Amino acid sequence: GISVTDKNCQELGRSRKAAVIGICQVIISRII
């Protein structure tokens, strides 16, 4: 997975689900 950070760039932990969500957000932001 990837490291999960909040808005202050503080690492919250590593999560495979968060990695998937992050990738989806990148894809959506590129489409818009």
mmCIF file of the C-alpha atoms, coordinates in Angstrom:
data_MODEL
# 
_entry.id   MODEL 
# 
loop_
_atom_site.group_PDB 
_atom_site.id 
_atom_site.type_symbol 
_atom_site.label_atom_id 
_atom_site.label_alt_id 
_atom_site.label_comp_id 
_atom_site.label_asym_id 
_atom_site.label_entity_id 
_atom_site.label_seq_id 
_atom_site.pdbx_PDB_ins_code 
_atom_site.Cartn_x 
_atom_site.Cartn_y 
_atom_site.Cartn_z 
_atom_site.occupancy 
_atom_site.B_iso_or_equiv 
_atom_site.pdbx_formal_charge 
_atom_site.auth_seq_id 
_atom_site.auth_comp_id 
_atom_site.auth_asym_id 
_atom_site.auth_atom_id 
_atom_site.pdbx_PDB_model_num 
ATOM 1  C CA . GLY A 1 1  ? 0.000   0.000  0.000   1.00 0.00 ? 1  GLY A CA 1 
ATOM 2  C CA . ILE A 1 2  ? 0.950   3.653  0.184   1.00 0.00 ? 2  ILE A CA 1 
ATOM 3  C CA . SER A 1 3  ? 1.497   5.852  3.198   1.00 0.00 ? 3  SER A CA 1 
ATOM 4  C CA . VAL A 1 4  ? -1.606  7.792  4.154   1.00 0.00 ? 4  VAL A CA 1 
ATOM 5  C CA . THR A 1 5  ? -1.159  11.427 5.151   1.00 0.00 ? 5  THR A CA 1 
ATOM 6  C CA . ASP A 1 6  ? -3.589  14.085 6.318   1.00 0.00 ? 6  ASP A CA 1 
ATOM 7  C CA . LYS A 1 7  ? -3.709  17.694 5.108   1.00 0.00 ? 7  LYS A CA 1 
ATOM 8  C CA . ASN A 1 8  ? -0.730  18.506 7.355   1.00 0.00 ? 8  ASN A CA 1 
ATOM 9  C CA . CYS A 1 9  ? 1.309   15.737 5.681   1.00 0.00 ? 9  CYS A CA 1 
ATOM 10 C CA . GLN A 1 10 ? 1.364   13.750 8.907   1.00 0.00 ? 10 GLN A CA 1 
ATOM 11 C CA . GLU A 1 11 ? 1.550   10.048 8.211   1.00 0.00 ? 11 GLU A CA 1 
ATOM 12 C CA . LEU A 1 12 ? -1.586  8.302  9.447   1.00 0.00 ? 12 LEU A CA 1 
ATOM 13 C CA . GLY A 1 13 ? -0.523  4.808  8.464   1.00 0.00 ? 13 GLY A CA 1 
ATOM 14 C CA . ARG A 1 14 ? -0.476  2.535  5.449   1.00 0.00 ? 14 ARG A CA 1 
ATOM 15 C CA . SER A 1 15 ? -3.642  1.177  3.927   1.00 0.00 ? 15 SER A CA 1 
ATOM 16 C CA . ARG A 1 16 ? -4.346  -0.741 0.763   1.00 0.00 ? 16 ARG A CA 1 
ATOM 17 C CA . LYS A 1 17 ? -7.872  0.680  0.665   1.00 0.00 ? 17 LYS A CA 1 
ATOM 18 C CA . ALA A 1 18 ? -6.505  4.202  0.991   1.00 0.00 ? 18 ALA A CA 1 
ATOM 19 C CA . ALA A 1 19 ? -4.147  3.485  -1.896  1.00 0.00 ? 19 ALA A CA 1 
ATOM 20 C CA . VAL A 1 20 ? -7.087  2.525  -4.097  1.00 0.00 ? 20 VAL A CA 1 
ATOM 21 C CA . ILE A 1 21 ? -9.023  5.625  -3.034  1.00 0.00 ? 21 ILE A CA 1 
ATOM 22 C CA . GLY A 1 22 ? -5.991  7.818  -3.730  1.00 0.00 ? 22 GLY A CA 1 
ATOM 23 C CA . ILE A 1 23 ? -5.570  6.372  -7.208  1.00 0.00 ? 23 ILE A CA 1 
ATOM 24 C CA . CYS A 1 24 ? -9.265  6.912  -7.933  1.00 0.00 ? 24 CYS A CA 1 
ATOM 25 C CA . GLN A 1 25 ? -9.029  10.525 -6.788  1.00 0.00 ? 25 GLN A CA 1 
ATOM 26 C CA . VAL A 1 26 ? -6.071  11.106 -9.105  1.00 0.00 ? 26 VAL A CA 1 
ATOM 27 C CA . ILE A 1 27 ? -7.956  9.603  -12.035 1.00 0.00 ? 27 ILE A CA 1 
ATOM 28 C CA . ILE A 1 28 ? -11.045 11.701 -11.279 1.00 0.00 ? 28 ILE A CA 1 
ATOM 29 C CA . SER A 1 29 ? -9.002  14.890 -10.922 1.00 0.00 ? 29 SER A CA 1 
ATOM 30 C CA . ARG A 1 30 ? -7.329  14.239 -14.286 1.00 0.00 ? 30 ARG A CA 1 
ATOM 31 C CA . ILE A 1 31 ? -10.687 13.707 -15.981 1.00 0.00 ? 31 ILE A CA 1 
ATOM 32 C CA . ILE A 1 32 ? -12.203 16.929 -14.635 1.00 0.00 ? 32 ILE A CA 1 
# 
